[in-house]
């Protein structure tokens, strides 16, 4: 066993134990960022050489995840035949040998939509009465009704949606994007995660859902708290001013240089300036979250009360992050797991998310930012067209064979509906879009060729889109 030397004190441990404001989550993301010295300007963080290697339609992604799995049958996929069969036995030909979550082995009955649908926009997009604010942006969104995925339970389904595989420990899509093309800021993480809660049975979201996997840790997502300080210890404690904090950073850098001279580790030299980044982040985050410069009509449009932890406030913060050059912004709203109380909790979830989603899209559009932003809305899967008896009321089980998501923004054909499920809303049967196809399309819009974007890991060329070629859905691209 080698002898322990005081200089071997882990730098992260040193910072966290001093209690002097370098947030642990932020620092974890920033420690490995290379070559950002004290004199570097805020020009952003470069990606890999040669990327983007396609025309770049969008510069950033905002992914609005309705965690728990919203029902396509109460949102975007109107099924009159299913409604006519309400209460009848669900045809066994659809379900024989198919994976079902909690309804396995039970008598299956058709459950028609509990909502009415109307047509909106120039092309008559069918949208549920649960989503009146979505109806106002019918000409901006492309509804994909033919999504399929491979995992039927929440955590593995999130893992699949976020990483393209059910294997834990692989890089998330936000990490892949940051690795590929970098970000436009060096004062904030390039990948930020926000979450809110409201609805039935909010499923936990593990931090590995935004991890960097085998990619360098600097590309992982950083979760911002929705209440209080976004990052722990981002503000200096009482009695510690900016000059003192500056002196601390200088002292740590001096210790690092001394350590480098002792063992010649080249990684130390490349990381010294990471503390400079963390210091700049301390300066930038308070400004980011201070919404006093937002007009009242903007706050009213979102329905935001900053600091309340709501999806509305997170949507407003997402716009502010996008303005400041963050590349990938992932919002989770937890509460869409509607095994029971379908009517009650559809009211709750859409009441919390419908208007803020409209506000985010509209705000970006008014600022000229929607043209270079991709917004994605959807859950990790859909819900069954069969009823499930839940506590208090009927509900729907998990469903992976056909569900709906939508995309909007730069390069996307707004006002269109793509793909279809069968008459009962069970199987995607027309223009089927796999989750990996969604990933491929996202990368393509960001200017990355998905077939030639890989990292060698354990002897294999690993891709977000998997081993088999994924399809870029050109039909939804303007």
N, C-alpha and C positions, 0 to 999 in steps of 0.2 A: 504494500500500500504506500502510495506516495505521501510525503509529508505535507500537511496542510499549511499554507502560508496565508497570512492576513490579506494579502493582495488577491487571493482567490475568492474573496467574497463576491457572490453573484451580483452583477450590477442591478438586475431587476429586483432582487431581494433588498439590496441597499435602498433603492428608491422607494419601494413599497413600505419599508419599515421606517423611513425617515418621516413619512406623513406629510412631505412637502410636495404637494400638488402635481406629480406627473401621473396621470390616470393609468391604472394598470391595463385596462382594456385597450386604450389608445396606444400605450407604449408597446404592448404586445404586437400590435399591427405595425408599429413604426420602427422597432428596434433594428430590423434587418434591412431597412431601406438603404440602398447603397449611394455613396457619392453625393450626398446633399450637405455640403459644408455650410458654415455660418454665413458665407458670402453669397450663397446661391440665391437666385431670384425665384419668385413664385411662378415659374413657367410650367409647372406640372412635373409629372414623373413619366419618363418615356417607357414605352412597351418594348417588345422584341424587335430586333432589326428586321426590316422588310415588311412590317405590319403597320397599318392596314395594307393588304395586298389586293383589295378590290375597291371600287368606288364606295365611299362611306356615306350611306344615307342618313344615319343617325350617329350622334356622339355619346349618347347616354341611354340607360335603360331604367325605368321605374316599374318594378314588378309589384303589383298589388295582389297579394296572396290572401284569398278568402279561406283561411285555414279551417279544416274540418270537412270541406267538400260541399259547396252550394249545389242545390238541385237545379239541373238544367231544365227540368220540367216546370219549375216555378220562376224561371228567369228568361231564357231565350229560345226554348225549344217547345213550341206549341204542338200538342198531339191530340187532335180531336178524336181519333179512333180510340186511343187509350181512355179518354174521358167517357166515351160511349160504353166502354167495357168496365167502367168503374164497379168494383165489388165482385166481378166475375173471376173465376179461376184463371190465373195467368198461364198461357199455353206452355206446356212442359217442353215443347220442341225448342223453345228459346233458352231454357235454363239447364237442360240435362247436361251434366258433366261440366258445368260452368262454375267458376269460383264465386261464392256468395259469402259475405261476412257473417252477420248475425242471423240471417234468415235461413241458413243451411238446414235442411231437413224439415222445414216448416211448410204448412200449406200456404201457397203463394197466391195472393189476390191482387188484381189490377187496382192501381190508385191513380185516378185521373188528376190533372192539375187542380190545385185548390185556388188557382188564380186565373183571371181572364187575361187574354192577350189582345193587343191592338197593334195596328201598323203605323209606323212613324217614318218620317224622312222622305226624301225624294224617291227612294226605292222600296218603301214599305217594309222596313225592318220590323219583324214581329218581336215585341218586347212586353214583358209581363207588367201588370198593373202594380206589382210590388216595386217597380223601378221607374217611377215617374221622372226622376232626374236623368236617368239613362236615356229615356225617350227623347229628351231635349238634345242629346248629342248623337242621335241615330245616324246622322250623316257623317260623323267623324270616326265611328268605330267599325271594325270588321269583325263580325261574329263568326267564330269557327264552331260549328255544331257537331263536328265529327272527331273530337279528340279521343284518344285511347291511351291508357297507361298499363303498367304491368304489375303493380302492387296494390293490394286491396285493403291494407290496414294503414293507419295514419302515418306512423313514423317511417316505415319503409317507403310509403308512397311519397312523402315529402322528400326523402332521400333521393328517390328516383327523379322527382321533378327538379330537384336542385342540382343533382350531379350526373344524371343520365344513367345511373346504376343503383341497385339496391345494396351494393357493397359499401359499408361504412368506411369512412376515411379517405374517400376520393374528393378531388377539388370541386367546390361549388361553382355554379355558372358565373357568379359575380367574380370569383377568384380567377377563373379562366379568362374572363374579359379584361380584368385589370392586368393580368400577366401578359395578355396579348398586345393590348394597345395602350396600356398605362392610363393615366388620368390627367386632368387639366389643373390639378392643384397639388401643392406640396405642403399645404397648411391643414388639410383635412384628410382622413382616410379616403381612398378611392372607392371603397365599398362600405356602405353604411346600412345597418339593419334597424328597423323600428317595429315595435309591436304594440297592439292594443287588444282589449278584451271586451266582449259583450255578446251574449247569446247563450246557447245551450252547450254545456260540457266542453269548455275551452280546452283543447288539447295542448299539452306542453310542446314547446319547440326547442329542441336541443341545439346548443351552439355549434355542434358539428355540421349543422345544416348550412352554415356559411363559412366553413373552414377552408383552408387552402390545400389540404391533403398533402400530396407529394410536391406541390409547388412551394416556392419559398414563402415563409410565413407573412411576409410583408403584403401579400395579396389577399389575405383573409379578410372577411367582413368584420366590422367593429359594431357591436350592438350599442346603440344610444338608448339611454333610459328615457321613457316618455314623461316622467315626472322628475322634478328636481334637476340637479345638474345632469346633462346628457352623459357625461363621463365622470366616473368617480374621481374625486380629488382634482378636478380640472381647475378649481379656483384655489388660490393660495389661502392658507389658514390665516387667522388674525395674527397680525404682527409680522407677516412675511410679505415684503414688497417685491416689485419686479426686479429691482437691483439685486436684492438678496437671492432671488431665484436665478438670476443671470450668473451670479457668483457661484451658485451650486452647480449649475451646468458646466461652467468653466472648470471647476474643481474636479468634477467627474471625468471630464475630457482629459485633464492632466493625468489623473490616475490611469486612465485607459492608455494614454501614450507611454506612461511608465511601464505598464504591463506589456505593451507591445514590444518595447525595447528588451524586456526580460525574456520573452519566449518567441518573439518574431511572428506571432500569429497575424497573418494579413487581414483576417476577418475583423480584427479589432479596429484597424485603421479605417476600414470601410464603414464601421458602425459608430465611430465617435460622433459624427455629425447627426446621428439619429436623435440624440438628446436635443440638438438644435431644432429638429423637426418637432419634437414633443413640446419644446418651449414655444414654438410658433403656434402650435395647436392650442396651448393654453391661452394664447392671445386671441385666436380666431373663434373659438367655440362660444365664448360669452357674446360676441357680436352676432354670431349665427343665430343664437336662441333669443336674442333681444328683438322682439317683434314690434317694438314701439314705433318703428318707422313704417309699419304696415298701416295703410288707410283703414278706417273702420269698415268701409264697404267690402274690403277684401276679407277681413275677419268674419263679417256677416255672411259673405258668400260661402265660405267654408263651414260656417257654424263653429268656428274654432275658439276655444278658450285656452290659450297657450299654458302649458303646464298641467293640464287636466288628464293627460295620458290617453286622450281619445284618438280615434282614427282621423277625425277632422283635423286636429292639431298636428298629427303626424303627416297628413297630406300637405299642410302648409309648410311644415319643416322640410318635406321632400322637395318642394319647389325651391326653397332657399338653398338646400344642398345642391340641387341641380344648377342653380345660378352660379354657385361657387366652384363648379368644376368637378364635383363628385361623379364618378363614372357609372356606378351601379347602386341603386337605392331600392332596398327590398322592404316593403311594408307587409306585415302579417296582421290580419285581424282574426283573432281566435274566438270561435263561437258558432261555427256553421255545422256542427255535428248533430244533425237533426233526426236522430232515431225516434224521437217523440216530440210532441208539441210543435209540429211542423208549422202550423199557422202562426202560433204565438211567436216562435223564434225567427221565422222569416220576417215578421214585422219588426222584431228587434234588430236583426242583423242588417236588413236593408235600410231601416231607419237610421242606423249609425254610419253606414258606408255609402249609401246612394248619392246623397247631396255632396259630400266631400269629394267623391270621385269626379262628379261633374265639375266641381269647383276647381280641382287640380287641372283637369284637361282644359277647361275654359281659361284659367289663369295662364297656363303655359301658352295657349293659343293667342291670347291677347298680348303677350310679351314677345311673340315671335319665336318662342322656344319649342313649340310642338313640332315644328318642321324638322328639328334635329334631335327629337326625343322619341323613344319607343316606349309606349305604355302597354303593359300586359296585365290582364285581369283574369283571375280564375283560381280554382282550388287545386288540391292534389288529386282529386277525382270528382265524380259526380254522385248522384243518388239513384237508387233503384226505382223503376216504374211500378214496383210492387210495394204494398203497404207493410208497415211494421208497427206493431202496437208498442207504444212507448209510454213512459210515465206521464199521465195527464191527457195524452192525445196520440193520434196516429203520427207516424213519421216514415222516413225512408232510410234504407240501409246503404252501405257503401257500394259504389258502382264504378267499374273501370272500362267497360266495353263501349261506352259512348257518352260523352259529356261536352259541355260548352265552355269556351273561353273567348275573350276578345282581345284584339290588338288595335292600337291607334297610334298615330304620329307619323313621323317622316318615313316615306317610302311605302306606307300601307294604304290600300284602297279603302277609304272610309265609305260608309253607307252601303256595305256589301255583306252578304251572308255566304259562307263557304261551307260545303259539306252538309251531310244530313245523317240522321239516325233513321231506323226503320219506323213503321207506323206506331209502334208501342214505345219508342224511345229507348230501346234496349241495346241494339248493336249499331255502331257507326257503319254505314253501308255505302256512302258516297264520299269520294275525296277524303279518305281517312287520313288523319294527321296524328302521328305518333308523337309522344313527348320529345323524342330525339329530333323529329322533324321541326318541332317548335324551336329547339336549341339551334339547329342548323340555320333556320330562317333568321333568328335573332343575330347569330354571328355574321351571317351574310349582310344584313342591314348595317351592322357595325363596321363592315369593310373587311371581314375576315373570311377567307375561304375555308369552310368547315372541314373539307376533305383533306386539307393540307395543313391543319393546325393541330399539332400533336407534341407530346413530350415523352421522351424515352423513360420508361419506368419498369424496372424488373425485366428488362429485355424486350419490352413491348412498346410500340408507338401508341400511347394512350391519348384518347380524344374525349372531349365532352360528349360528342355525338356517338361514341361507341365504335366497335370494330366494323360492323356492317355499315355501308354507306347510308347516311340519313338524307332525307329529301328536303331541299329548300323549296318552300311552297311559293313558287313564283306567281301562282294565280292570284295571290292576295297582295302582291307587290305592285305598286303603281309604276 
